[in-house]
Amino acid sequence: MLVPLSNMKRDLEETAAHFEQLSAMMSGHLIFSAYRQSTRCQADISLSIEAIESSVERLRLAAAKLY
């Protein structure tokens, strides 16, 4: 079964939007963790946020290439 490009594009954009929400929630967690957790844990959270934001960018680039 072939999936229309428009559906693939929509799915990529929706996934990117969900990842953006996750990144925002993780940013809030990072602020909270500044008072509760070690610096190493904060660094791990920061790296996760950067990875999520990188994924968002790649998903949006892929979606933009679809017609």
C-alpha positions in Angstrom: 0.0 0.0 0.0 1.4 3.3 -1.1 1.0 6.3 1.2 0.4 9.7 -0.6 3.2 12.2 -0.2 0.7 14.7 1.3 0.0 12.2 4.1 3.7 11.6 4.7 4.3 15.4 4.8 1.5 15.8 7.3 2.9 13.0 9.5 6.3 14.5 9.5 5.0 17.9 10.4 2.8 16.4 13.2 5.7 14.5 14.6 7.9 17.6 14.5 5.1 19.5 16.4 5.0 16.7 19.0 8.7 16.8 19.4 8.6 20.6 19.9 6.1 20.1 22.7 8.4 17.5 24.3 11.3 19.8 24.0 9.3 22.6 25.8 8.4 20.2 28.6 12.0 19.0 28.9 13.1 22.6 29.1 10.6 23.1 32.0 12.0 20.0 33.7 15.5 21.3 33.2 14.6 24.5 35.1 13.0 22.4 37.9 16.0 20.1 38.0 18.4 23.0 38.6 17.1 23.1 42.2 16.8 19.3 42.7 19.4 17.4 40.7 23.1 17.2 40.0 24.9 19.2 37.3 25.5 16.0 35.4 21.8 15.2 35.2 21.2 18.7 34.0 23.8 18.3 31.3 22.1 15.0 30.2 18.7 16.8 30.0 20.3 19.6 28.0 21.8 17.1 25.6 18.4 15.4 25.2 16.7 18.7 24.4 19.4 19.5 21.8 18.9 16.1 20.2 15.1 16.6 20.1 15.5 20.0 18.6 17.8 18.6 16.0 15.3 15.9 15.1 12.6 18.6 14.8 14.8 20.5 12.3 15.4 17.3 10.2 11.8 16.4 10.2 10.8 19.8 9.0 13.4 19.8 6.3 12.2 16.4 5.1 8.6 17.6 5.1 9.6 20.7 3.1 11.0 18.5 0.4 7.7 16.8 -0.2 5.1 18.4 -2.4 
